[in-house]
Amino acid sequence: MSQPMTAGVLLFHEVEVLDFAGPFEVLTRSTDEAGRPCFQAFMLGPTPEVECMDRLVVRPHFTLEEAPDMDILVVPGGPGARVPENLEPMLSFLKMQAERVKVLASVCTGSYWLARAGLLDGLSATTHPMRLRNFAAAFPSIKVVHEKIVDLGNIITAGGVASGVDLGLHLLERFYGEEVRKREAVRLDGPWK
């Protein structure tokens, strides 16, 4: 690809830090065989500043109203996804983006946002392994599965807090190939192969 894909990472009150930082790290740092960035990644939020878990304050690059066009939207989880505040702006934004982006992806309990927006009805999805039963009870129209990544083409769900890194690597392989993914996994120097 000659131009990097655009990828937004959505923030909200009480978002889990690793849920958004993991995929953001992969998406912003990965390069193709020629050393060109694979993605142009940015953060979006409902307000100019977002207070994440443990009082970390982050200034997103764009508010929801300012959101540029993007190829991929990543929706992290955290307490603010399970018991959210100010639902309507986020749900409207997600429904609108679901019709525009190539891939709408969730990390961990970010799947709760997609489920509330009706975007997972009748589909298979995953979430944090400790939340699978709760997720299934709350959203009976979803086939809940215990997997690390569930890729349905235009919707991907990833299960677990650190699964944001797995998701980022999955997106790398899907759009740029196995070798690019492997190179980024080596740079991360973790359990990813």
N, C-alpha and C positions, 0 to 999 in steps of 0.2 A: 504494500500500500504506500502511496506517495505521501498522503496526508495522514497525520495521526488521527485516530478515532477520538471522539469527544466522550468523556465519561463524567457524569455528575455523581457525587456522593451526598446523600441527603442527611442533614442533621436536624435534631429536634431536642426539646427539653428532656433531660435524663437519658440521652443516648449513651450506649456503652462505648467507651473510648476505643477499645481494641476492635470493635465491630466496624468502626469507620476508618480507623488509622491503618488497620491491616490491608484492606483493599486499596486504600489511597496510596500507601507506600508502594505496593506492587504496580499500580497503574501509573504512578508518576515517575517511577524509576526505570521501568522496563524499556528496552530498546530493541530494534530489529537487527538483522545481520549487518546492516550498514552503519549501525550506531545511531540511527534516528529514533526519536521517541515513538513508542507504539501508541500511546494515548496522551491526550491533553486532558488532564483530570482537574476537577474543581469541586468545591463544596458549596452546597446550597442549604439555606435554612429559612424558617418562617420569619425570622427577625435578624437584624444586623449582628446581634451577638446571641450565642446559644450557650446555655449552661448545661454541660454534659454531666455524667455521673461524677461523683466525688468533687463537685464544684469546679471542674476545669471549664474555663470560658473560652470559646472559640468564635472567631469572626469568619463566617462563611464568605466565600468570594462573591456570592450572589444571594439575594433573597428569592423566594419563590416567584415573586412578581417580575424579577429581573432575569429569570432563568433563560440562558441561551439555548439554542437547539442542541441536542445531544444525541449520540448514538446509543449510549448505555446510561441507565440510572440505577445506582446501587442504594438500597434501603437497609441501613443497619438496624439492630435491635437495641434492647436495653429496657429498663423499667418504664421509660417513656413510650415504648412501643406496646408493652403489655397493658399499662394503665395510662393511656394518653390524656393529655389536656388539649383543648382547642382542636377537636377532630376535623371539623369541616374543611378548613383550608388545606390540610394535608391530604385528605381523601380526594378532594376535587383535583388537586395537583397530580396525584397518582393516577387517577382515572384519565386525565388529559394526557399525561406522559405515556401511559400504556398504549395509547393510539399513535404516538409519535416515534418512540424510541425503537431501536432494533431489538434491544434486550432490556428487560426490567428484572432486576435481581435483588434478592434479599439475603441478608446475613443474619443468622441466628433467629432471634424473635422479631426481626424485621418482617418476617412472614405474617405476623399479626396485622401489620399495616396493609399488606396486600390482600389479606383475607377480609378485613373490614371494608375495603374498597370493592369487594366482590370479584377481584381479579383471579382468585384461585378456585372459584366454584366449579365443582366437577372435575378438578385436576388433582394430580398427585403433588405433594409438597412436603417439605421437612422444616424443622425448626430445631432449637436447642434440645438435645436428647432428654434433658430433665423436664422439658415442657411439652413433650409429645402428647401425653394423655390429656393435659389441659387444653392444648391446641385442638385436638380431635373433638373434645367435648364442646368447646366454644364454637367450632366451625364444622358441624357434621356433614356439610356438603363437600368437604375436602377429603381426599384419600391421603391420610397422613402416613408417611413412611419414614423409617429410621435409616437415613442415608446421609452421607456427607454433602453430596451435591445431587440435586434433581434438576436436570436440564430438559426443559420442554420446548426448546427453540427460542421463543421470544420471552419466556419467563423461566428464571432460574431461582431456586431456593437453596440455601446452604445452611447446614445445621451445626451449631456450636459457635462459641465466642471467637475462637481463633479461625473459624472457617472462612472468614473474610480473606485471609491469605490464600486459602485453597480456591476460593472463588476467583480472586485476581489471577491466579495461575491458570485456572480453568479457562477464563476469558482470553488469556494470552495464547494458550494452545489452540483454542477454537478459532481465533482470528489471525494468529501469526505463526502457528505451527509448533510442533513438539520441541524443536531445537531452541527456539526463543524461550519457551517455558522452562526448559531444563537450565538454560543459562541463568535465568532469574532465580530459580530455585537454589542454584549453587551460590549465588550472591547472597541470598537470604540466610544460608548456612543453618538450616533447621531440619525438621523431620521430612521436609518435602523432597521428593525425588524428581 
